[in-house]
């Protein structure tokens, strides 16, 4: 993978020696030392030499050479590449500094020694030294590696040569129709859940990694007929470095379901967690899945709250450890074995030939395919990975045979990896160069961590992993990279939004172990966990802190650190203050979200290379003046903090792409002002590279200057007055890239005059909060682009007439949210309305007393949430027509509605949740619905469990 490190440096040097850069640098270099004047030439020579080295590294990688001489030389190349990367970054910063200066007096300051940066003379000297070292490295390999490179290696194919673009719908996750060889175990598992046996039973599904234990259990868990027999259920993943409180907390959240706005599990201590869980489980028939249990100890701790109530409750564990499985009774253990030859071939063909009728393998590939499948030893994870990879290759026997030889070579090497990891390692080796860094980066996330798409792509961009392609933005290219990694089965999609866009994903445990193994090998990153579960690498460029009880060990050298991400929210401020930022001058990514910190030291201004700064969910009140020195900053995230203002000079940060800042005021999201947004500062409109701006208050000046932010894709503008609207509509009409727009009035009485709203391009998401002028839904925007809108939210609009008929003309809408939007009494969804709508949320419509769904309407609806409709006493008429619905929530409803709901026929809905709002928890009561998996109630003091 060192060739990827070299490629990144080559790219950076290419930018540094480009004509445009040298033109800017000329005033700095032209009148100074001869060595400074030679700096661009030295950089070009280094770039040329590194390109030759990179080509050699590719050949070595293709031949699977594990010579100690070669490996030692590669380590030297990596170290030199990192040194050169540091020099290039400092040089580019000097150029950027010069661009920020207006007078020659300021230019003179550039030549003074900065306490944490090299002077131009020192940069030139270091580049000259590196140039000589690179030449010596090339000579060294020619002296010692000739006998090695002349050896006969196993033939291999260049995995990059057969890349194909991602085709929409070509998804390589395991679908139910692709499952093979699980019928027998599925039947055993389902039979073990039968309720004729009332005592609590623990069922163990065990076997080596990669056999599909979790896939088997998940298939049963999603079975509506099975799950409906239990009153509540939860799926909890158990990491190796578990914390019992986190397990209980996640279990409580799972039992609650998706709607947790009025419930803060993070604030509950250990004793209360136990009390609440015990109180819930002692009166309910429950099903708990404990996925990937590593020790018997954790199971014994969890069992403290697993009440045997004689109602037929069940606990299913998946584990690789036989000792853990032995806790289950003899008749409740299911050992998952590798697939037989027939099922292995069937699964492989389903992944390798996904678009071929009946997944038939071409005759010319049959024998080679059989040979490849044989090497997978019946391991589903390996078969899926290899099949997915081969689905991208030319269907040619020569190409497949070369791949087979490479697989053989991989299985014979890497003694530190088990069989399935070796096969996954081949998938890693066959990743295109531009994806390898992106894949390894995810080794820094905790086990079973839900990785959010937007955040991950912004991190990749900050690290320099994403390159411009044609007219695509970096974010668009990053999404293509992510999709290709999913396509190659390196990630698993966990959630998508209503229009099928990826929201979050995770890594399979074995894939993550592979990423950690390769990261340590390449000194790519270190995962710091002072429990000792994950070891710290030597001189890493990136550090991820998963757990830090005793402070970060001093043996780690922060001077060359590029990334610091803290996942342990208990980490004290002194732990990271002592580590960064004073010594970590090259830091590119700093994520301290969730840490109990209140201020940021002024020394943060010394991080000249910082591109990503995240302080979400901290107690930071203000940013230091020195932050205006971070001229490379691309992403600044201050969501749910106390900081709403920026120091003077913030407009200098002209490379900002994403500015996210707001303060949470109402965690229940029931008031008009749930959050507070920032005041726009003077010069805001100079941030011309901004793509995301959430949230900013409207002012006369800002609304007029908004047109200057021509790259905006996502905008949330608040505190809008009627007098701003005409100018806002004019400015918005000139933003060509906008895809998401949120507009909120200054108060619930202010009228939003948006009847003249028009945009150059269609939106994906539109959210309007406040009273709307008559004719808004007939504005030019809706008549031109309304049919392309995918998500629509209307809140506090106070429509007198039912808006549903007009909204139904938005033919491609997949999600609709109405909050305080309508003052009438009836909502009617007539036949053929909203054919593509998947999600409907109706909140706090105070006068609505009847909802009628006609046959043929909402035929694609999967999710329905009705909240605080106090005058709605009857279940929506025609709800039985919603054949595709999967979840229905009825929260904070009238007690009469709850009674009628119990008598209604909702058997076609797999998950039904309901709650009523009582005077106190003592007076609140609930009755079991026929067949739903769980329910909960809400009182004036918060969530109450019965």
N, C-alpha and C positions, 0 to 999 in steps of 0.2 A: 504493500500500500504506500511505501515511501514515494513511489512515482506520483501519487496524488499530491503529496506534500510539495514535491518539486514542481508539479504543474501549477499549483497555487502561487508559488514564488515566481515562476516564469510569467504568469499572468500579471502579477503585481509589478514586476520589473518592466514588462511591456507597457504598462500604463505610465510608469515613471519616465521612460525614455521616449514616449510618444512625442511627436512634433509639437502638439499643443502644450504639453507639460513643459518641454524644454524651452518653449517660447516664453512661458511664464517664469521659468527659472533663470533665464539669461541675465536679467539685471542682478540676480544674487550671485551668480558664478562668474560673470564676465570680468569683474574688476578685482578679483581676489586671487588667492594663491594658485599656482600652477596645478597643484593636486586637486583643488576644487574644480578647476576648469576641466580636468580629466575625468571627473566623477561620472558624467553620462557615458563616456566611452568605456570606462571600467564596468559599468552596469550592463552595457550591451554585450561585452565580452563574457561576463558571467552568465547572462541569459543564453547566449549561443552555446556555451559549454554545458549548461544545465539541460538544454534541449537534447544534446547528444547523450548525456547521462540518462535522461528520461527514456530515450529510445532503447538504451542498453538495459535499463531496469525492466522495461516491458518484455524484452526477450528473455531475461532471466526468469521473470515471473511466469512466462508461458512454458518454460522448460522445467519449472518446479525445482530449481536448484537450491539445495539447503546447505551448501558448503559453508563452513565456518568463516572462511576467507571472504566469501561474498557477503555473508550476513554482517560481518564486522565492517566491511567497506560500506554497506548500506546504512549502518548506524552512523558512520562518519558523514555520509551524504546528507542524512536527515539533520544532523546537528548543524552542518554548514548551511543547509537550506533555511533552517530556523533563524540562524544568525543573519542571513541575508534578508529574510522577511522583516526582521526588526529594523535593519538599516533602511530598507525601502520605506517602511512606515514612517520613520523619523524624517526622511527626506521629503516625503509627500506632505507631512505636517508643516515642514518649513515653507513649502510652496504655498500651502493653504494660509499660513500665517501672513505671508507676504500679500496675498490677495485681500486680506482683511485690513491692511494698513493703507494710509492715505498719503503719508509724507515720508521723505527720506530720513527724517529724524527717527521715525518709528522703525524704518528698515534697519538702522544701525543697531537697534535693540536685538535684532535677530542673531547678530554675531556674538552677543554676550552669552556666556555659558549659563544655560538654564539648569537649575539644581537637579532636575531629573532627566534631562535630555542631552544628547551629544550636540556639540557645536558643529557647524558645517565642515570645519577642518577635521574634526574627529570622524564625522560621517565619511568624508573622503578617504581618510586614512584606513578606516575599517573596510571600506569597499575595495581598496587596493589590496589589503591583506587577504580578503576573501577571494579576490580574483586569483591571486597566486596560489591559495590553498585549493581552489577548484581545479586549476591546471595540474597541481601535484596529485590530487585525487585521481584524475584521469590517467596520469602516468603510472600511478600505483596499481590501478586495476589491470593495466596492460602488462605489468610485470608479473603479477601473481595469479591472475585469473585465466590466462591462456589455456592451461591444461584443463581447467574446469569447464570453460565455455565450449571446448571442443569435444566434450563427452557426449555420448549418445543418450538423449533424454526421451522419455515417453512423448510421442507426438501429442500435440494439443492444439486446440482451435482458439483463435483470438475471439474471445467472447463478445468483444465490443463491436465486431464487424457486422453482426446480424441484428443490430438494434432496430426496433420498429417503434413507430409512434404509438402512443396509447389510443385505443379505440374505445369510445364511450360504451359502457355496458360490459366491457371485457373484464369482469371482476373475478379475482382468483381466491376469494374467501370460500370456505366450505359451505355450500348451500345444502338444505335438507335433501334435495333430489340427487345430490352427489355422494351422500353417505352410503358406504358399502360395508358389509361384514359386521354390522352391529345388531342385527335383528335378534339374535339369541340373547345377548347381554341386555338389550333394551327390554325384552320380554321379562327376563329375570328381575330387572330393576323395577319395572312397573308392578310386577306381582308382589315385590317386597314392600310396596307402598300401600297395599290393600289394607283397609281399616278393620278387617275382621279381628285382627290381633291388636287389642287396645293399648298394651304397654308401649312406652317410648322405645324405638329401635334406632340404633346407629348402624348405617349401611356403609361399607367401605368399597370403593371402586379403586383398584390399585394396579400398578404395573409401571414399567419404565417410562421415561419421558418420551413424548412423541407418538404415543400409541392412541391418543384420542380419548383419554378418560373424560376430560372436561367436555369434549364434543358430545360424547355419549350422554352424559348427565344433562347437558344443556338441551339436547333433543327431547328428553323426557320432561324437563322442566318447562319447556314451551308447549307441551301437550295440554290443550285446554281441558280435555276430559279428566286428565290426571290432576292438574293443579286446582280445578274447581272443587275438589273434595277437601281442600284445606282452607281454613279461615284466614291464615296469614302465612307469608313465606318470605324468605330472604336468601340472597346469594352473596356470600362474602368470600373474597380472595384473601388467603393467608400468606403473607410474604415470609421469607426466611428470617428477616430482622423485624419480626412482628412486635407490636405493642398491644397488650390485651385491651387497653381502653379504646384504642382505635378500632379493634375488631368489634367490640360491643357497640361502639358509636356507629360504625358502618351498618351493623345489623339493625340497629334502631332506625336508621335512615331508610334502609331497604324495606323494613316493615311498614314505614310511613308511606312509601311510594314516592311519586315524582313531585308532589306538591308540598314543599317544606318551607314555604315563605314565612310562616308564623312559628317556625320551630328551629331553634338554634342548638343542634346537638353538640357543637363545639364548646358550649358554655357549661355543659353538664359534667360534674366530677364523677370519679369512679364509683363511689357509693351510690349516687343517685342513678347512674346508668344501670347498675345491678338491680336496684329496686324497680325501676321502670320496666326493664326487660322481663324480670320475673313476674311482675304484675300483669303484663300483657300475655305472656306465654302460659301462665297457670290456668287460664280459662279458655284457651283456644287450641284448636287442632292445627299445629304448625308444621311447616316443612322448611328446614334450614339446610342450605348447601354450603359446606366449608371446602373451598376449592384449593388444592395444592398444599395440603398440610405436611409439614416436614418433621415435626416431632410429636411424640405422645404427650409431652409436657403441655403444649399449647391446647391440645384437645381436652386434657383434664381441667385446665383453667376455664375454658369455654363452657365445659359441662356444668360448672357451678350455677349457671343461670338457665340451663335446659331442664325445665320442670317436667317430670313424668306425671302428667295429669290424667292418664288412663283414657285419653281421647283418640289414641291412634296417631300421635305425633311421630315424625320421622326426621332424622338427621342423616344426610348423605355427605361423606367425605371422599375427596379424591386425593391420592397420595402415591408417591413413588416408593415409599418405605414400607416394607412388609411388617415391621414392628408396629408401625402406626395402624396398619390395617388390622392387625391382630386384636385390637381393642373391640372390634365388632364381633358379634357372635358368629359361630361357625356357618350358619345358614345365611348370613347377611354379608358375606364377602364375595365380591366379584373381581376375579383377576382378568384383566384385559390382556389378551395375547396379540402378537403380530398377525397381520392379515395372511390368509393362505394365498397361494399363487394366483388362483382365479380372481379373488377379490382385489389383490394387489394390482393385477393387470387392468382390471375394470376401473379402479380409482385413478391409476396413472393415465389411462386413455381419456377419462373424463376431463382431466386437467390439461393434457397435452394436445387434445383435439376438441376444444370446447365448441367450435362452430361447425364441426363435421356431424352429419346425421348419424345418430346412434353412437357417436364417438368412435368410429371405426378407424383403426390404424392402417395406413396404406401398406400394401404387401411388401414393398421394398424396404420398409422400416421395421417390419415385424420382428425379425430376429435381433436386430440391434436394440430395439425397444425392450424385448424380453431380457436381453443381457443387462440392460440398465436397471430394469425393475428388480432383477435378481439381486443386484448389489444393494438395494434399499432394504432388504431383510424384512419386508412386510410392515415397515414403519410408516403409518399414514402421513406424518408430518414431512418425512423425507420424500415420499412419493408425490405429495402435493407440491413441495418446493421444486423438485426436479421436473415434474410434469409442467408446472407453470413456466419454468425457465425454457424448456424445449418448445413450448407453444409459441415462443417468440422467434424461433430459429427457422431457417429454410428447411423444408422437408426433403432433405437430401441425405442419402446413406453415408456419404463421405463426411459431411458435417456432423451427423449424429455419431459416427464411429469415432471421430476425433474427440467428441465430447465424452464418449465412453472411456477412452484412454485417459483422459484428464480425470475422470471420476476414479478410475483405478489408482492413479498416482496419488490422488488426495486421500484415499482410504489407506494407503500404505505409509503415509507420512502423518505428522501431527499427533504424536503419541499422547499428548495432553488432552485430546478431544475424544469423546466417545463416538460411536458409529454414526448416529444421526447428526451430531455436531459436525462431523467431517463432511457429510453430504451438504449440510447447510453452509459449511465453509466454502464449498465449491460454488454455491449460489452467490455467496459474497464475492468470491474472486471473479465471477462472471458479470458482476455489476459494472456498468459503464463508469469511467473514472469520475464523472461528475456526480455520481450517486454514492460513491463510497464514503466520502466525508459526511454526507447527509445521513447515511445509515449509522455510522459510528457515533455520530453526535447523540443519538438517542440512547446510547449506553449510559448517559449521565442521568437519565430519569430513573426514579425508584421502581422497584418491581411492582407490576400491576398498576402502574400510574396511567391515568387517562391523559393523553397528550392532545392538546388542542391545536387544531390545524393552523389557525392564524398565528398563534404564538410561535409554533415550531418554524413556520416559514419565515417569520421575522427574524428569528434567531439565525437561521441559515443565511439569510441575506446579510445580517450584521457580521457574520464570520467570513463573508466573501465567497461562499460556496455556490452562489447562484450567478449565472452569467446572462447578460441581455441576449435575447434571440429575436431578431426581426423587430416588429413593432410591439412585442409583448412587454409588459412591465415585469420587473423582477418578481413581484408577487405572483403573477400569472405563471411565470416559468417555474417558480417554486412549487406551485400547485401541480404542474405537470410532473416535476420530479417526484413529489409525494405520491401521486397516482401511480407512477411507474413502480415505485417501491412496493406499493400495495399489490399491484398487478403481479409482482414477482414473489408475493407471499412473505415479504419481510416485515410487513405490518398487518394488523387485523383491525378492520373498521369496527368501532364500537357504536357510534351513533351518526346518523345523517339528519339533516333538517327536512322540512316538509317537501322541498323540491330536490331532494336526494343529494345535496352537497355534503361532503364529509364535514362533520363537526369535531369529532375526537376519535382517537385510535389508541392502540396499545401494541406492545410487543409480546409474543409468546415467550415464556420463560427460557426455553432453549435458545431461541433467537437472541434474546437479551444476553444470555451467557456467552454466546458467540461474539456479540458486539463488545462485551467487556473483555473477552480474551484477546480480540484483535486490537482493542484500544490500548491495553497494557503493552502488548507486543510492539505497537507503533509509537508508544508514548503519546498517544493522541489525547488521552484524558485520564484522570484519576477519580475514582468514586470513593469519597471519604466516608467511612462508617466506623466509628470507634468501637463497635462491637466486634470488629475483626471479620465480619462476614465477607466484605469486599476489601481486597488489599489495595493499598495505594501504590501507584506506579512510580517510576524513577524520573524525576525532573519533568513532570507533565506540563503541557501547555494549557490544560483546562482542568478545573476542579469542580466537582459536584459534591455538596455536603448533604448526605442523607440523614446522618445522625451525629450530633456533636455534644456529648455530655461533658467532656473533659477539656475542651478547647482544641484548636487545630495544632497538630504536632509541629514543632519548630523545625524539624528536619526537611519540611517541604519548602523549596525555594520559590518565593513569590515573584522574584525579579523578572521572570520571563512569562508570567501567567497571562493568558489571553482571555480566559473565561472563568467566572466565579458565580455559581448558582447555589443558593442555599434553599434546601427543601425542609430543613429542620426549623420550624418556627419558634422553637424554644431556645435557639442559639442566641447568646447574649451579644450585645453590641460590641463589647470589648473583644470578643472573639474575632470579629471581622475587622474592627478598627485596627487591631494590632497586626493584621495580615495584609490589609489593603486600606486605602489606596496608595499610600506613600511610596511603597516599594514596587508596586505593580504598574509601572508606567505604560506598559503595552496593552493593558486590559482593554478588551473589546466589548465584552458582555458582563454586566453586573446586575444580577437579579437577587434582590433582598426581600422579595414580597413575603408578607406575613410575619416578618420579624418584629419584635417589640422595640423598635427604635423610634425616636422622636425628632432627631436632627441628623443632618448629613454634614460631615466635616468639610471645611473649605478646601482641604487638600484634594478633594475630588476633581478640582479644576486642573490638576496635574495629569489626569488621565487623557492625554492628547488623542489617544486612539479609540476612546470609548464611542461605541455605536449604538449600544442597547442598554438602557437603564430602566429597571422595573422596581418600583417601590410600592406596589399595590398592597392594600390591607395593612399598612404600617400606620404609625401615629405621627408621621412627619407633618409638620405644620408649615414649614417654609423651606425654600431651597437657598443655598448660599450664593452670594454674588458670583463666586468663581465658576459656577456652572455655565456662565456665558462664554467660557473659554473652550467648551467642548464642541469645537467646530465640525467634528466628524459625526456627531450624534444623529442617529436616524430614527430611533424609537425612544420615546419617553412616556412611561405609563405610571400614572398617579391615581389610579382608580381606588375609591373608598379610602382616601387619605384625608388629612385636614388642610392640605395645601391647595389653594385656589389662585394664587398670584405668583408672578414670576419677577425676578429682579430686572432692573433696567439693563438693556443691552441683550435681552434674550433673543431679539430678532436677528442677531448675528448667526444663530444656529441654522444656517440656510440649507443644510442637508437633511433636516427633519422630514421624515416621511409619515410618521404616526405619532400624534399627540393626543393622549387619552388621559383626561383628568376630570374627576367629579367626586363630590363628597356625599355620602349616603346620609339622608335625614330621617327616612321612614322605612324601616326594614320590612314592614308589612305591605308596602307598595299600594296603600289604600288612599293616600292623599294626593292632591294635585301636584304638590312639590315633593316628590319622593327623594329627590337629590338636588344638590346645589352645584352650579357650574361656574366656570371661571369668567372673569371679566377680560375682554380682549385688550391687549396692551398695545401701545404705540409701535407701529412697525410690524404688526402681526402679518400683514399682507405681503411682507418680504419673504415669508417662508414658502417659496413658490414650489417646492417639491412635496409639500404636504399631500398625502393621500387620504389619511384618516384624521378627522378632527371631531373629538367627542369629549366634552361638551363645551360650547362657548355661548355666552350671552349676546343677544343682539343689541347693537348700538347703531345709530345713524351712520357713523363713519365706517364701522365694520361691514355692515350690510352693503354699502356702496363699494367698498374695496374687496368684497368677497370674490368678485370676478377675477382678481389677480391670482387667486389660488386655483389655477386652471387644471391642476392634476388631481383635485379632490375626487375621491371615489365614495367616501362615507362621511356624512356631515350630520351632526346633531347640533341644532341651533335653538336656544331657549330664550325665555323672557321676551318673546316677540310682541311688539305692539302693532296695532292696526296701521299706524303711520309708517311702519317699516315695510309693510307688505308689498307695495308696488315696486319699490326698489329691490326688494329681495327676489321677487319674481323675475325682474329684469336681469339681475346678476345670475340667478340659477339657470336662466335660459342660455347662458354663455359657457356653462361648465359642461364639457363634452364627455367627461369620463365618469360622472356621478352614477352610482348604482344603488346607493342606500341613502335615504333622506329622512331625518326625524325633525319635525318642527313642533315646538311647544310654545304656547302663548304665555304672557307674563302672569296671567291669572285666569280663573275659570269664567270670568265675565267678559274678558277681552275678545273682540271679534277678529278672526283671522280672515283677511280679504284675499283669498287665493283663487278667485274665479278666473284670473288671467294667467294662472300658472302654466308654463309651457317649458319643455326641455328638449334639448337636441337629440338625446338618446333615451331609450326606455330605462326605467328603474326596475330593480329586483324587489326592493323593499321600500315601502312608504308608510310612515307613521305620523299621524296628525293628532296633536293634543290641544284641545281648546275649541271654542265655538267657531263653526265654519259659516262663512257668508253663503247666502243662497246662490246656487249655481256652481259651487265649488266642484261637485262631482260631475258637472258637465263642462269643466274647464278644458282648454285645448290639450292639456296634458292627457286627461282621461280619454278624450275622443281620439287622440293620436296614438298614445302608447299604453292605454289602460289594459288592452288585451294581453300585454306582455308582462304585466305586474304579477309577481309571484306571492308576495306577502303584503297584507294591508292591515294596519291598525288604526282605529278611530277611537279616541278617548275624550271624554268631557265635551263632546260636540253638541249634545242636547238637541238632537234632531227631533222635530215634532212628528214628521212623517217617517214611516218605516224605510230605512235606507237599504234594506236587503234587495229589493228589485233592481235598484240602480247598481249595487255592488255585484249582483249576479252577472252583469254584462262584462265583468272582468273575467274573461273566459278561461284564463290560465292560472287563476288564483289557486294556490295550494294551502294557504294559511290565512285565516281571518280572525281578528281580535276586536271585540267591541267592549269598551269599558266606559260606563257613564255616557254612552253615545246617543241614547234614544230615550225619549220621555213618554212614548206611547205604551199601549197595553199588550199588543199582540205582535209576535214575530212569526211570519209565515214563509216557509221554504217550499215553493211550488215545484211541480214536476220539472225535471231537466235543469233545475238551477244548480250551479256549482258542481259541474261534473268532475272537476279535478281537485276539488278541495279535500285536503287530508286532515286538517286540524282547525277546529273552531273553539274559540274562547269567548265566553259571554260573562262579563264581570259587572256587577253592581248596576244593573238596569232597573231602577227603583220601582217603576210602574208596570213592568211586564208581568202579566198574570197568565199568559197562555203562549205556548210555543207549539207550532204545528208543522210537521215535516211530511210532505206529501210523497207518495210513492214515485220514485224516479229522481228525486232530489238527493244531493249529497251522497251519491253512489260510491264515492271513493273515500268517504270519511273514515279515519282511523282513530282519531283522538277528539274527545268532546269534554270541555270543562265549563261548567256553569257554577258561578260563585256569587253569593250575596243577592240573589233574586228573591227578595223577601216576600213578594206577593205572588210568586209562582208556587202554587200548592200542588199542582198536578204534574205528573211525569209528562215530558213532551209527547204530544200525540204523534203517532207514526214512527216512534223511535224503533219499532220492530222492523221497519223497512231498511235500517242501516246495517246491511249484511256484512260490510267490511270493517266495522268498528272493532277496535281492540281494547281501548281504555275509555272509561267514562268517569268523570269526577263531578260530584255535586256537593260543594262545600259551602258552609255557613248559610244553610238553607233553613226555611221555616220548618217547624216540627211536623206540620201537616204534610209537607212534601215528603218528609222521611217516612211517615206512615203510608202514604200512597205508593211510595217507591217500593216498600216491602211487599205490597200486594201486586205490583206490576210484574209483567213477564219480560225479564231482561236476560234470559238464558243465553241469547246469542252473543252477549258481550263478555269476553273472557275475564276482564278486570273491571269491577265497579267499586268506586270509593264514594263515601258520603259522610257528611258531618252536619250537625246543627249547632247553632250558637245559643248557648244558654246563659242564665244569669250567673251560675257558678258551676264548678265541676261536680258538685254533689247533686245538683238538680238535672244535670245533663245525663241522658241515657240513650242507648242505642240498641237496636234489635237486629239479629242476624238476617241478612238478605239470603234468598235462595241461591247458593252456589258461589258467591263472590269469594275471592281469595283473601281479602282483608278489608277492614274499614277503620275509621277513626273519627273522633269528634273534637270539636273546637269550642272552647269556652272563652269567656272574656279574659281569662288570665293566661291563655295559651293552649297548647295541645294537651288534651287529657286522654288518658288511655284507660279503657275499661276491660 
